[in-house]
Amino acid sequence: MSDPHAGFIIASYALTGLVVGGLVLRAVVEHRALRRALEQLEARGVRRRSARQEAVR
């Protein structure tokens, strides 16, 4: 016997999976872009504040 709400439940899980997957993908893409930007800044001689604080300690 099939649940009359099975279609709604499956669609809800599928949509939730797509949204979560999209958020994970966006985070990965943004992380890579920020890492590239940081590498470019460091190549130009700009250093992180945290790196300067560690050198002072």
C-alpha positions as CSV (number, residue, x, y, z in Angstrom):
1,M,0.0,0.0,0.0
2,S,1.5,3.3,-1.1
3,D,1.4,6.5,1.0
4,P,-0.7,9.2,-0.7
5,H,1.9,11.8,0.3
6,A,4.9,9.8,-1.0
7,G,5.3,12.0,-4.1
8,F,5.4,15.2,-1.9
9,I,7.9,13.6,0.5
10,I,10.2,12.4,-2.3
11,A,10.1,15.8,-4.0
12,S,10.8,17.6,-0.7
13,Y,13.9,15.4,-0.1
14,A,15.1,15.8,-3.7
15,L,14.7,19.6,-3.5
16,T,16.5,19.7,-0.2
17,G,19.3,17.6,-1.6
18,L,19.7,20.0,-4.6
19,V,19.7,23.0,-2.3
20,V,22.3,21.6,0.0
21,G,24.4,20.3,-2.9
22,G,24.2,23.8,-4.5
23,L,25.4,25.4,-1.2
24,V,28.3,23.0,-0.9
25,L,29.3,23.7,-4.5
26,R,29.1,27.4,-4.0
27,A,31.3,27.2,-0.9
28,V,33.9,25.1,-2.8
29,V,34.0,27.5,-5.7
30,E,34.2,30.6,-3.5
31,H,36.9,29.0,-1.4
32,R,39.0,28.4,-4.6
33,A,38.4,31.9,-5.8
34,L,39.5,33.4,-2.5
35,R,42.5,31.2,-2.3
36,R,43.6,32.4,-5.8
37,A,43.0,36.0,-4.8
38,L,45.1,35.5,-1.6
39,E,47.9,33.9,-3.6
40,Q,47.9,36.8,-6.0
41,L,48.0,39.3,-3.2
42,E,50.9,37.4,-1.5
43,A,52.7,37.3,-4.9
44,R,52.5,41.1,-5.0
45,G,54.0,41.4,-1.5
46,V,50.9,41.9,0.5
47,R,51.1,39.8,3.7
48,R,48.4,38.7,6.1
49,R,48.0,40.4,9.4
50,S,48.0,37.1,11.2
51,A,51.4,36.3,9.7
52,R,52.8,39.7,11.0
53,Q,51.4,39.0,14.5
54,E,53.1,35.6,14.6
55,A,56.4,37.2,13.6
56,V,56.1,39.7,16.5
57,R,55.5,37.0,19.1
